[in-house]
């Protein structure tokens, strides 16, 4: 399902909700943070992540244009800082059942399991 198939339901804005789960096996991985950034919105959401635990990020986007957002997962591995970037909505797993057709709707993005290495 593409954003264009959802767009008819957006009239004056919507919440973008991103779900995922980060996993890592290395004891060197520390300080894992997920951050939601959107270019047309000053609000961002940030969470400190725990291994094998789901996370949820959200923000409100006004208007009905496609979200220009990304989720960045940053972490330390030994002395190295690593960032993985997931473009929204391209990296989302969405289905019509995730998106009710109401005036103020939610766009739900499921990133799924993310393995840090």
Order of alpha helices (4+ residues) and beta strands (2+ residues): alpha-beta-beta-beta-beta-beta-beta-beta
